Amino acid sequence: MKNKAVLVTTEFRGVFFGYVKEDKHLPDEITLTNAKNCIYWSSDCGGFLGLASAGPTSGCKIGTQVPELRLFKITSIMPVSDEAAKKWNS
């Protein structure tokens, strides 16, 4: 999965977008590059699965991008479509 765009959810209810740098310690931890968190998503995006398939909408609130982020207690990892990745990166 290295360098693949993914959406990660955590036990602490976090929702994060980024590119896989390291995943050899799954499900305990994953490291993402160019990572952002979703602070709030509006109902029109279709929940966190919609964030992975179509990307955030104008009603969503997305946090600031960081160069690298290590996440713990992973509950799900979803591939992000090319269309959704463009929206996350805009």
PDB file as gemmi writes it, atoms N, CA and C in Angstrom:
CRYST1    1.000    1.000    1.000  90.00  90.00  90.00 P 1                      
ATOM      1  N   MET A   1       0.806  -1.205   0.000  1.00  0.00           N  
ATOM      2  CA  MET A   1       0.000   0.000   0.000  1.00  0.00           C  
ATOM      3  C   MET A   1       0.845   1.262   0.000  1.00  0.00           C  
ATOM      4  N   LYS A   2       2.140   1.153  -0.027  1.00  0.00           N  
ATOM      5  CA  LYS A   2       3.010   2.323   0.075  1.00  0.00           C  
ATOM      6  C   LYS A   2       2.657   3.371  -0.979  1.00  0.00           C  
ATOM      7  N   ASN A   3       2.573   4.630  -0.542  1.00  0.00           N  
ATOM      8  CA  ASN A   3       2.247   5.805  -1.366  1.00  0.00           C  
ATOM      9  C   ASN A   3       0.814   5.829  -1.885  1.00  0.00           C  
ATOM     10  N   LYS A   4      -0.018   4.937  -1.404  1.00  0.00           N  
ATOM     11  CA  LYS A   4      -1.418   4.897  -1.825  1.00  0.00           C  
ATOM     12  C   LYS A   4      -2.234   5.883  -0.997  1.00  0.00           C  
ATOM     13  N   ALA A   5      -3.160   6.589  -1.651  1.00  0.00           N  
ATOM     14  CA  ALA A   5      -4.064   7.507  -0.950  1.00  0.00           C  
ATOM     15  C   ALA A   5      -5.097   6.684  -0.186  1.00  0.00           C  
ATOM     16  N   VAL A   6      -5.227   6.976   1.123  1.00  0.00           N  
ATOM     17  CA  VAL A   6      -6.153   6.227   1.964  1.00  0.00           C  
ATOM     18  C   VAL A   6      -6.892   7.161   2.921  1.00  0.00           C  
ATOM     19  N   LEU A   7      -8.003   6.661   3.428  1.00  0.00           N  
ATOM     20  CA  LEU A   7      -8.729   7.290   4.520  1.00  0.00           C  
ATOM     21  C   LEU A   7      -8.647   6.317   5.686  1.00  0.00           C  
ATOM     22  N   VAL A   8      -8.217   6.802   6.837  1.00  0.00           N  
ATOM     23  CA  VAL A   8      -8.013   5.964   8.014  1.00  0.00           C  
ATOM     24  C   VAL A   8      -8.924   6.447   9.131  1.00  0.00           C  
ATOM     25  N   THR A   9      -9.589   5.495   9.791  1.00  0.00           N  
ATOM     26  CA  THR A   9     -10.347   5.825  10.993  1.00  0.00           C  
ATOM     27  C   THR A   9      -9.654   5.176  12.187  1.00  0.00           C  
ATOM     28  N   THR A  10      -9.810   5.807  13.348  1.00  0.00           N  
ATOM     29  CA  THR A  10      -9.163   5.295  14.556  1.00  0.00           C  
ATOM     30  C   THR A  10     -10.194   5.039  15.645  1.00  0.00           C  
ATOM     31  N   GLU A  11      -9.756   4.295  16.640  1.00  0.00           N  
ATOM     32  CA  GLU A  11     -10.586   3.985  17.795  1.00  0.00           C  
ATOM     33  C   GLU A  11     -11.063   5.253  18.500  1.00  0.00           C  
ATOM     34  N   PHE A  12     -10.322   6.329  18.337  1.00  0.00           N  
ATOM     35  CA  PHE A  12     -10.646   7.597  18.994  1.00  0.00           C  
ATOM     36  C   PHE A  12     -11.547   8.474  18.125  1.00  0.00           C  
ATOM     37  N   ARG A  13     -12.167   7.876  17.105  1.00  0.00           N  
ATOM     38  CA  ARG A  13     -13.120   8.528  16.202  1.00  0.00           C  
ATOM     39  C   ARG A  13     -12.476   9.539  15.265  1.00  0.00           C  
ATOM     40  N   GLY A  14     -11.182   9.428  15.063  1.00  0.00           N  
ATOM     41  CA  GLY A  14     -10.512  10.294  14.112  1.00  0.00           C  
ATOM     42  C   GLY A  14     -10.694   9.792  12.691  1.00  0.00           C  
ATOM     43  N   VAL A  15     -10.765  10.713  11.737  1.00  0.00           N  
ATOM     44  CA  VAL A  15     -10.866  10.395  10.310  1.00  0.00           C  
ATOM     45  C   VAL A  15      -9.769  11.181   9.610  1.00  0.00           C  
ATOM     46  N   PHE A  16      -8.850  10.453   8.946  1.00  0.00           N  
ATOM     47  CA  PHE A  16      -7.651  11.062   8.390  1.00  0.00           C  
ATOM     48  C   PHE A  16      -7.448  10.638   6.946  1.00  0.00           C  
ATOM     49  N   PHE A  17      -7.015  11.587   6.113  1.00  0.00           N  
ATOM     50  CA  PHE A  17      -6.628  11.329   4.728  1.00  0.00           C  
ATOM     51  C   PHE A  17      -5.120  11.481   4.622  1.00  0.00           C  
ATOM     52  N   GLY A  18      -4.498  10.667   3.795  1.00  0.00           N  
ATOM     53  CA  GLY A  18      -3.078  10.820   3.528  1.00  0.00           C  
ATOM     54  C   GLY A  18      -2.577   9.697   2.642  1.00  0.00           C  
ATOM     55  N   TYR A  19      -1.269   9.648   2.495  1.00  0.00           N  
ATOM     56  CA  TYR A  19      -0.614   8.657   1.646  1.00  0.00           C  
ATOM     57  C   TYR A  19       0.234   7.740   2.514  1.00  0.00           C  
ATOM     58  N   VAL A  20       0.077   6.436   2.321  1.00  0.00           N  
ATOM     59  CA  VAL A  20       0.746   5.458   3.172  1.00  0.00           C  
ATOM     60  C   VAL A  20       2.257   5.548   3.014  1.00  0.00           C  
ATOM     61  N   LYS A  21       2.926   5.777   4.120  1.00  0.00           N  
ATOM     62  CA  LYS A  21       4.387   5.735   4.149  1.00  0.00           C  
ATOM     63  C   LYS A  21       4.846   4.401   4.713  1.00  0.00           C  
ATOM     64  N   GLU A  22       4.195   3.985   5.808  1.00  0.00           N  
ATOM     65  CA  GLU A  22       4.581   2.730   6.450  1.00  0.00           C  
ATOM     66  C   GLU A  22       3.344   2.079   7.061  1.00  0.00           C  
ATOM     67  N   ASP A  23       3.173   0.782   6.778  1.00  0.00           N  
ATOM     68  CA  ASP A  23       2.017   0.062   7.309  1.00  0.00           C  
ATOM     69  C   ASP A  23       2.382  -1.303   7.866  1.00  0.00           C  
ATOM     70  N   LYS A  24       3.653  -1.518   8.167  1.00  0.00           N  
ATOM     71  CA  LYS A  24       4.077  -2.851   8.606  1.00  0.00           C  
ATOM     72  C   LYS A  24       3.624  -3.197  10.022  1.00  0.00           C  
ATOM     73  N   HIS A  25       3.080  -2.235  10.762  1.00  0.00           N  
ATOM     74  CA  HIS A  25       2.631  -2.493  12.126  1.00  0.00           C  
ATOM     75  C   HIS A  25       1.106  -2.485  12.258  1.00  0.00           C  
ATOM     76  N   LEU A  26       0.404  -2.688  11.140  1.00  0.00           N  
ATOM     77  CA  LEU A  26      -1.061  -2.726  11.190  1.00  0.00           C  
ATOM     78  C   LEU A  26      -1.525  -3.888  12.053  1.00  0.00           C  
ATOM     79  N   PRO A  27      -2.614  -3.793  12.758  1.00  0.00           N  
ATOM     80  CA  PRO A  27      -3.538  -2.671  12.861  1.00  0.00           C  
ATOM     81  C   PRO A  27      -3.173  -1.690  13.976  1.00  0.00           C  
ATOM     82  N   ASP A  28      -2.007  -1.876  14.584  1.00  0.00           N  
ATOM     83  CA  ASP A  28      -1.630  -1.018  15.706  1.00  0.00           C  
ATOM     84  C   ASP A  28      -1.271   0.401  15.293  1.00  0.00           C  
ATOM     85  N   GLU A  29      -0.602   0.553  14.148  1.00  0.00           N  
ATOM     86  CA  GLU A  29      -0.224   1.899  13.726  1.00  0.00           C  
ATOM     87  C   GLU A  29       0.022   1.956  12.221  1.00  0.00           C  
ATOM     88  N   ILE A  30      -0.090   3.170  11.699  1.00  0.00           N  
ATOM     89  CA  ILE A  30       0.185   3.449  10.293  1.00  0.00           C  
ATOM     90  C   ILE A  30       0.773   4.855  10.223  1.00  0.00           C  
ATOM     91  N   THR A  31       1.690   5.068   9.302  1.00  0.00           N  
ATOM     92  CA  THR A  31       2.268   6.392   9.095  1.00  0.00           C  
ATOM     93  C   THR A  31       1.814   6.907   7.740  1.00  0.00           C  
ATOM     94  N   LEU A  32       1.275   8.130   7.735  1.00  0.00           N  
ATOM     95  CA  LEU A  32       0.809   8.779   6.515  1.00  0.00           C  
ATOM     96  C   LEU A  32       1.661  10.007   6.227  1.00  0.00           C  
ATOM     97  N   THR A  33       1.801  10.330   4.951  1.00  0.00           N  
ATOM     98  CA  THR A  33       2.418  11.592   4.546  1.00  0.00           C  
ATOM     99  C   THR A  33       1.333  12.492   3.972  1.00  0.00           C  
ATOM    100  N   ASN A  34       1.606  13.799   3.965  1.00  0.00           N  
ATOM    101  CA  ASN A  34       0.650  14.794   3.457  1.00  0.00           C  
ATOM    102  C   ASN A  34      -0.747  14.536   4.032  1.00  0.00           C  
ATOM    103  N   ALA A  35      -0.804  14.416   5.348  1.00  0.00           N  
ATOM    104  CA  ALA A  35      -2.023  14.015   6.044  1.00  0.00           C  
ATOM    105  C   ALA A  35      -2.875  15.202   6.476  1.00  0.00           C  
ATOM    106  N   LYS A  36      -4.193  14.972   6.438  1.00  0.00           N  
ATOM    107  CA  LYS A  36      -5.189  15.945   6.905  1.00  0.00           C  
ATOM    108  C   LYS A  36      -6.241  15.175   7.687  1.00  0.00           C  
ATOM    109  N   ASN A  37      -6.894  15.854   8.624  1.00  0.00           N  
ATOM    110  CA  ASN A  37      -8.014  15.211   9.306  1.00  0.00           C  
ATOM    111  C   ASN A  37      -9.317  15.886   8.910  1.00  0.00           C  
ATOM    112  N   CYS A  38     -10.372  15.116   9.000  1.00  0.00           N  
ATOM    113  CA  CYS A  38     -11.701  15.667   8.760  1.00  0.00           C  
ATOM    114  C   CYS A  38     -12.271  16.044  10.116  1.00  0.00           C  
ATOM    115  N   ILE A  39     -12.421  17.329  10.347  1.00  0.00           N  
ATOM    116  CA  ILE A  39     -12.945  17.830  11.613  1.00  0.00           C  
ATOM    117  C   ILE A  39     -14.458  17.646  11.660  1.00  0.00           C  
ATOM    118  N   TYR A  40     -15.092  17.854  10.513  1.00  0.00           N  
ATOM    119  CA  TYR A  40     -16.545  17.742  10.401  1.00  0.00           C  
ATOM    120  C   TYR A  40     -16.879  17.384   8.963  1.00  0.00           C  
ATOM    121  N   TRP A  41     -17.814  16.462   8.781  1.00  0.00           N  
ATOM    122  CA  TRP A  41     -18.312  16.219   7.429  1.00  0.00           C  
ATOM    123  C   TRP A  41     -19.811  16.461   7.406  1.00  0.00           C  
ATOM    124  N   SER A  42     -20.252  17.081   6.323  1.00  0.00           N  
ATOM    125  CA  SER A  42     -21.675  17.379   6.163  1.00  0.00           C  
ATOM    126  C   SER A  42     -22.394  16.142   5.625  1.00  0.00           C  
ATOM    127  N   SER A  43     -23.694  16.115   5.808  1.00  0.00           N  
ATOM    128  CA  SER A  43     -24.473  14.936   5.418  1.00  0.00           C  
ATOM    129  C   SER A  43     -24.461  14.691   3.911  1.00  0.00           C  
ATOM    130  N   ASP A  44     -24.214  15.727   3.113  1.00  0.00           N  
ATOM    131  CA  ASP A  44     -24.242  15.546   1.655  1.00  0.00           C  
ATOM    132  C   ASP A  44     -23.060  14.737   1.125  1.00  0.00           C  
ATOM    133  N   CYS A  45     -22.025  14.527   1.926  1.00  0.00           N  
ATOM    134  CA  CYS A  45     -20.884  13.750   1.417  1.00  0.00           C  
ATOM    135  C   CYS A  45     -21.081  12.251   1.619  1.00  0.00           C  
ATOM    136  N   GLY A  46     -22.063  11.841   2.410  1.00  0.00           N  
ATOM    137  CA  GLY A  46     -22.344  10.420   2.563  1.00  0.00           C  
ATOM    138  C   GLY A  46     -21.502   9.732   3.627  1.00  0.00           C  
ATOM    139  N   GLY A  47     -21.134  10.435   4.673  1.00  0.00           N  
ATOM    140  CA  GLY A  47     -20.375   9.824   5.761  1.00  0.00           C  
ATOM    141  C   GLY A  47     -18.918   9.613   5.400  1.00  0.00           C  
ATOM    142  N   PHE A  48     -18.205   8.871   6.257  1.00  0.00           N  
ATOM    143  CA  PHE A  48     -16.779   8.704   6.017  1.00  0.00           C  
ATOM    144  C   PHE A  48     -16.503   7.844   4.788  1.00  0.00           C  
ATOM    145  N   LEU A  49     -17.436   6.977   4.404  1.00  0.00           N  
ATOM    146  CA  LEU A  49     -17.235   6.208   3.174  1.00  0.00           C  
ATOM    147  C   LEU A  49     -17.340   7.122   1.950  1.00  0.00           C  
ATOM    148  N   GLY A  50     -18.220   8.108   2.024  1.00  0.00           N  
ATOM    149  CA  GLY A  50     -18.315   9.102   0.963  1.00  0.00           C  
ATOM    150  C   GLY A  50     -17.056   9.948   0.857  1.00  0.00           C  
ATOM    151  N   LEU A  51     -16.414  10.217   2.008  1.00  0.00           N  
ATOM    152  CA  LEU A  51     -15.140  10.953   1.982  1.00  0.00           C  
ATOM    153  C   LEU A  51     -14.079  10.181   1.216  1.00  0.00           C  
ATOM    154  N   ALA A  52     -14.133   8.854   1.278  1.00  0.00           N  
ATOM    155  CA  ALA A  52     -13.160   8.024   0.556  1.00  0.00           C  
ATOM    156  C   ALA A  52     -13.514   7.879  -0.920  1.00  0.00           C  
ATOM    157  N   SER A  53     -14.804   7.786  -1.226  1.00  0.00           N  
ATOM    158  CA  SER A  53     -15.182   7.539  -2.627  1.00  0.00           C  
ATOM    159  C   SER A  53     -15.342   8.802  -3.458  1.00  0.00           C  
ATOM    160  N   ALA A  54     -15.865   9.887  -2.857  1.00  0.00           N  
ATOM    161  CA  ALA A  54     -16.116  11.109  -3.622  1.00  0.00           C  
ATOM    162  C   ALA A  54     -15.340  12.317  -3.106  1.00  0.00           C  
ATOM    163  N   GLY A  55     -14.852  12.247  -1.879  1.00  0.00           N  
ATOM    164  CA  GLY A  55     -14.091  13.356  -1.314  1.00  0.00           C  
ATOM    165  C   GLY A  55     -14.955  14.316  -0.536  1.00  0.00           C  
ATOM    166  N   PRO A  56     -14.320  15.234   0.184  1.00  0.00           N  
ATOM    167  CA  PRO A  56     -15.069  16.208   0.974  1.00  0.00           C  
ATOM    168  C   PRO A  56     -15.820  17.195   0.085  1.00  0.00           C  
ATOM    169  N   THR A  57     -16.946  17.683   0.607  1.00  0.00           N  
ATOM    170  CA  THR A  57     -17.745  18.688  -0.091  1.00  0.00           C  
ATOM    171  C   THR A  57     -17.505  20.049   0.558  1.00  0.00           C  
ATOM    172  N   SER A  58     -18.116  21.066   0.014  1.00  0.00           N  
ATOM    173  CA  SER A  58     -17.910  22.422   0.545  1.00  0.00           C  
ATOM    174  C   SER A  58     -18.431  22.569   1.970  1.00  0.00           C  
ATOM    175  N   GLY A  59     -19.335  21.701   2.399  1.00  0.00           N  
ATOM    176  CA  GLY A  59     -19.869  21.756   3.754  1.00  0.00           C  
ATOM    177  C   GLY A  59     -19.000  21.081   4.795  1.00  0.00           C  
ATOM    178  N   CYS A  60     -17.928  20.423   4.368  1.00  0.00           N  
ATOM    179  CA  CYS A  60     -17.026  19.724   5.290  1.00  0.00           C  
ATOM    180  C   CYS A  60     -15.952  20.674   5.805  1.00  0.00           C  
ATOM    181  N   LYS A  61     -15.448  20.383   6.984  1.00  0.00           N  
ATOM    182  CA  LYS A  61     -14.342  21.163   7.544  1.00  0.00           C  
ATOM    183  C   LYS A  61     -13.126  20.244   7.639  1.00  0.00           C  
ATOM    184  N   ILE A  62     -12.064  20.610   6.914  1.00  0.00           N  
ATOM    185  CA  ILE A  62     -10.847  19.810   6.829  1.00  0.00           C  
ATOM    186  C   ILE A  62      -9.712  20.558   7.515  1.00  0.00           C  
ATOM    187  N   GLY A  63      -8.942  19.828   8.316  1.00  0.00           N  
ATOM    188  CA  GLY A  63      -7.833  20.435   9.045  1.00  0.00           C  
ATOM    189  C   GLY A  63      -6.634  20.719   8.152  1.00  0.00           C  
ATOM    190  N   THR A  64      -5.657  21.346   8.740  1.00  0.00           N  
ATOM    191  CA  THR A  64      -4.421  21.710   8.057  1.00  0.00           C  
ATOM    192  C   THR A  64      -3.586  20.471   7.733  1.00  0.00           C  
ATOM    193  N   GLN A  65      -2.940  20.481   6.597  1.00  0.00           N  
ATOM    194  CA  GLN A  65      -2.076  19.369   6.184  1.00  0.00           C  
ATOM    195  C   GLN A  65      -0.761  19.386   6.964  1.00  0.00           C  
ATOM    196  N   VAL A  66      -0.303  18.195   7.343  1.00  0.00           N  
ATOM    197  CA  VAL A  66       1.010  18.042   7.970  1.00  0.00           C  
ATOM    198  C   VAL A  66       1.850  17.112   7.107  1.00  0.00           C  
ATOM    199  N   PRO A  67       3.181  17.267   7.108  1.00  0.00           N  
ATOM    200  CA  PRO A  67       4.028  16.446   6.246  1.00  0.00           C  
ATOM    201  C   PRO A  67       3.985  14.955   6.582  1.00  0.00           C  
ATOM    202  N   GLU A  68       3.834  14.638   7.875  1.00  0.00           N  
ATOM    203  CA  GLU A  68       3.828  13.226   8.271  1.00  0.00           C  
ATOM    204  C   GLU A  68       3.034  13.072   9.556  1.00  0.00           C  
ATOM    205  N   LEU A  69       2.342  11.934   9.671  1.00  0.00           N  
ATOM    206  CA  LEU A  69       1.498  11.667  10.823  1.00  0.00           C  
ATOM    207  C   LEU A  69       1.498  10.172  11.096  1.00  0.00           C  
ATOM    208  N   ARG A  70       1.707   9.798  12.359  1.00  0.00           N  
ATOM    209  CA  ARG A  70       1.618   8.395  12.750  1.00  0.00           C  
ATOM    210  C   ARG A  70       0.357   8.231  13.575  1.00  0.00           C  
ATOM    211  N   LEU A  71      -0.491   7.287  13.154  1.00  0.00           N  
ATOM    212  CA  LEU A  71      -1.773   7.036  13.810  1.00  0.00           C  
ATOM    213  C   LEU A  71      -1.744   5.685  14.504  1.00  0.00           C  
ATOM    214  N   PHE A  72      -2.461   5.601  15.619  1.00  0.00           N  
ATOM    215  CA  PHE A  72      -2.520   4.383  16.416  1.00  0.00           C  
ATOM    216  C   PHE A  72      -3.962   3.910  16.556  1.00  0.00           C  
ATOM    217  N   LYS A  73      -4.130   2.621  16.888  1.00  0.00           N  
ATOM    218  CA  LYS A  73      -5.446   2.010  17.131  1.00  0.00           C  
ATOM    219  C   LYS A  73      -6.370   2.204  15.930  1.00  0.00           C  
ATOM    220  N   ILE A  74      -5.926   1.684  14.806  1.00  0.00           N  
ATOM    221  CA  ILE A  74      -6.635   1.795  13.530  1.00  0.00           C  
ATOM    222  C   ILE A  74      -7.886   0.921  13.553  1.00  0.00           C  
ATOM    223  N   THR A  75      -9.015   1.481  13.106  1.00  0.00           N  
ATOM    224  CA  THR A  75     -10.239   0.685  12.992  1.00  0.00           C  
ATOM    225  C   THR A  75     -10.608   0.387  11.543  1.00  0.00           C  
ATOM    226  N   SER A  76     -10.161   1.225  10.607  1.00  0.00           N  
ATOM    227  CA  SER A  76     -10.395   0.933   9.181  1.00  0.00           C  
ATOM    228  C   SER A  76      -9.428   1.728   8.318  1.00  0.00           C  
ATOM    229  N   ILE A  77      -9.144   1.145   7.156  1.00  0.00           N  
ATOM    230  CA  ILE A  77      -8.328   1.808   6.131  1.00  0.00           C  
ATOM    231  C   ILE A  77      -9.036   1.585   4.807  1.00  0.00           C  
ATOM    232  N   MET A  78      -9.387   2.682   4.143  1.00  0.00           N  
ATOM    233  CA  MET A  78     -10.093   2.593   2.867  1.00  0.00           C  
ATOM    234  C   MET A  78      -9.282   3.240   1.760  1.00  0.00           C  
ATOM    235  N   PRO A  79      -9.220   2.606   0.600  1.00  0.00           N  
ATOM    236  CA  PRO A  79      -8.583   3.285  -0.526  1.00  0.00           C  
ATOM    237  C   PRO A  79      -9.413   4.503  -0.910  1.00  0.00           C  
ATOM    238  N   VAL A  80      -8.739   5.557  -1.334  1.00  0.00           N  
ATOM    239  CA  VAL A  80      -9.394   6.798  -1.752  1.00  0.00           C  
ATOM    240  C   VAL A  80      -9.347   6.870  -3.278  1.00  0.00           C  
ATOM    241  N   SER A  81     -10.481   7.149  -3.890  1.00  0.00           N  
ATOM    242  CA  SER A  81     -10.533   7.247  -5.347  1.00  0.00           C  
ATOM    243  C   SER A  81      -9.697   8.439  -5.822  1.00  0.00           C  
ATOM    244  N   ASP A  82      -9.308   8.406  -7.080  1.00  0.00           N  
ATOM    245  CA  ASP A  82      -8.548   9.523  -7.651  1.00  0.00           C  
ATOM    246  C   ASP A  82      -9.340  10.821  -7.562  1.00  0.00           C  
ATOM    247  N   GLU A  83     -10.639  10.747  -7.832  1.00  0.00           N  
ATOM    248  CA  GLU A  83     -11.521  11.923  -7.749  1.00  0.00           C  
ATOM    249  C   GLU A  83     -11.521  12.490  -6.334  1.00  0.00           C  
ATOM    250  N   ALA A  84     -11.650  11.613  -5.342  1.00  0.00           N  
ATOM    251  CA  ALA A  84     -11.677  12.056  -3.946  1.00  0.00           C  
ATOM    252  C   ALA A  84     -10.331  12.638  -3.528  1.00  0.00           C  
ATOM    253  N   ALA A  85      -9.223  12.030  -3.954  1.00  0.00           N  
ATOM    254  CA  ALA A  85      -7.884  12.520  -3.604  1.00  0.00           C  
ATOM    255  C   ALA A  85      -7.680  13.939  -4.129  1.00  0.00           C  
ATOM    256  N   LYS A  86      -8.178  14.225  -5.331  1.00  0.00           N  
ATOM    257  CA  LYS A  86      -8.074  15.583  -5.882  1.00  0.00           C  
ATOM    258  C   LYS A  86      -8.795  16.588  -4.992  1.00  0.00           C  
ATOM    259  N   LYS A  87      -9.964  16.211  -4.481  1.00  0.00           N  
ATOM    260  CA  LYS A  87     -10.708  17.119  -3.601  1.00  0.00           C  
ATOM    261  C   LYS A  87      -9.987  17.298  -2.259  1.00  0.00           C  
ATOM    262  N   TRP A  88      -9.449  16.204  -1.716  1.00  0.00           N  
ATOM    263  CA  TRP A  88      -8.706  16.300  -0.459  1.00  0.00           C  
ATOM    264  C   TRP A  88      -7.481  17.210  -0.626  1.00  0.00           C  
ATOM    265  N   ASN A  89      -6.861  17.172  -1.787  1.00  0.00           N  
ATOM    266  CA  ASN A  89      -5.638  17.930  -2.016  1.00  0.00           C  
ATOM    267  C   ASN A  89      -5.878  19.369  -2.480  1.00  0.00           C  
ATOM    268  N   SER A  90      -7.147  19.719  -2.732  1.00  0.00           N  
ATOM    269  CA  SER A  90      -7.411  21.090  -3.213  1.00  0.00           C  
ATOM    270  C   SER A  90      -7.668  22.039  -2.063  1.00  0.00           C  
TER     271      SER A  90                                                      
END                                                                             
